């Protein structure tokens, strides 16, 4: 098993709320703010600051079908990106999803 695959799969398993992000991405910032405002203790990996960030992003694209960031997992389930998270919030379902 590749180190990147093992890292990502372990991170998904071990964190209730997980975000793969980039420091300069405004959609990532919006996601992190929304999760913080909802009281979620999200584990965030900033791919642009990681040596293997490009490889992680490529593996995430294979695993989830989503190449862009933020790439969000809640309770081991792939949620999608910021627009998906905001849609869940606007439907009033985010608090329950985070519980």
C-alpha positions as CSV (number, residue, x, y, z in Angstrom):
1,X,0.0,0.0,0.0
2,X,1.4,3.4,-0.9
3,X,2.3,5.8,1.9
4,X,-0.1,8.4,0.5
5,X,-3.0,6.0,0.3
6,X,-2.3,4.8,3.8
7,X,-2.1,8.3,5.1
8,X,-5.4,9.4,3.6
9,X,-7.3,6.3,4.5
10,X,-6.0,6.5,8.1
11,X,-6.9,10.1,8.4
12,X,-10.5,9.4,7.2
13,X,-10.8,6.6,9.7
14,X,-9.3,8.4,12.6
15,X,-11.0,11.9,12.4
16,X,-14.7,12.6,12.8
17,X,-14.4,15.8,10.7
18,X,-11.6,16.0,8.2
19,X,-10.8,18.7,5.6
20,X,-8.1,18.6,2.9
21,X,-7.5,22.2,2.2
22,X,-5.0,24.8,0.8
23,X,-4.0,27.9,2.8
24,X,-4.8,30.3,-0.1
25,X,-8.2,28.9,-1.1
26,X,-11.2,31.1,-0.2
27,X,-13.6,28.1,-0.4
28,X,-11.4,26.2,2.1
29,X,-11.5,29.3,4.4
30,X,-15.3,29.3,4.1
31,X,-15.5,25.6,5.0
32,X,-13.2,25.9,8.0
33,X,-15.2,28.9,9.3
34,X,-18.5,27.1,8.8
35,X,-17.2,24.0,10.7
36,X,-15.7,26.1,13.5
37,X,-18.9,28.1,13.8
38,X,-20.8,24.9,14.1
39,X,-18.5,23.7,16.9
40,X,-16.8,21.0,14.9
41,X,-13.3,20.1,15.8
42,X,-12.1,19.5,12.3
43,X,-8.7,18.0,11.5
44,X,-7.3,20.1,8.6
45,X,-4.5,19.2,6.3
46,X,-3.2,22.1,4.2
47,X,-2.0,20.4,1.1
48,X,0.1,23.3,-0.2
49,X,2.3,23.1,2.9
50,X,2.9,19.4,2.7
51,X,5.7,17.8,0.7
52,X,3.4,15.1,-0.7
53,X,0.4,17.4,-1.1
54,X,0.1,17.0,-4.8
55,X,0.2,13.2,-4.5
56,X,-2.5,13.4,-1.7
57,X,-4.7,15.5,-3.9
58,X,-4.3,13.0,-6.8
59,X,-5.2,10.1,-4.6
60,X,-8.2,12.0,-3.3
61,X,-9.3,12.5,-6.9
62,X,-9.1,8.8,-7.4
63,X,-10.8,7.9,-4.1
64,X,-13.6,10.5,-4.3
65,X,-13.9,11.6,-7.9
66,X,-13.2,15.2,-6.6
67,X,-10.0,16.9,-7.6
68,X,-10.7,20.2,-6.0
69,X,-10.3,21.4,-2.4
70,X,-11.7,21.6,0.1
71,X,-12.3,17.9,0.2
72,X,-14.5,17.2,3.3
73,X,-15.2,14.0,5.2
74,X,-17.6,13.8,8.1
75,X,-17.8,10.5,10.1
76,X,-15.8,8.7,7.4
77,X,-18.3,9.8,4.7
78,X,-17.1,12.0,1.8
79,X,-19.3,15.1,1.8
80,X,-17.7,16.9,-1.1
81,X,-16.6,20.5,-1.3
82,X,-17.6,23.8,0.2
83,X,-20.7,24.2,-1.9
84,X,-21.9,20.7,-0.7
85,X,-21.2,21.7,2.9
86,X,-23.0,25.0,2.6
87,X,-26.0,23.2,0.9
88,X,-26.2,20.8,3.9
89,X,-26.0,23.8,6.3
90,X,-28.7,25.7,4.5
91,X,-31.0,22.7,4.7
92,X,-30.5,22.7,8.5
93,X,-28.8,19.3,8.4
94,X,-25.2,20.1,9.4
95,X,-25.6,20.0,13.1
96,X,-27.2,16.5,12.9
97,X,-24.5,15.4,10.5
98,X,-21.8,16.5,12.9
99,X,-23.4,14.9,16.0
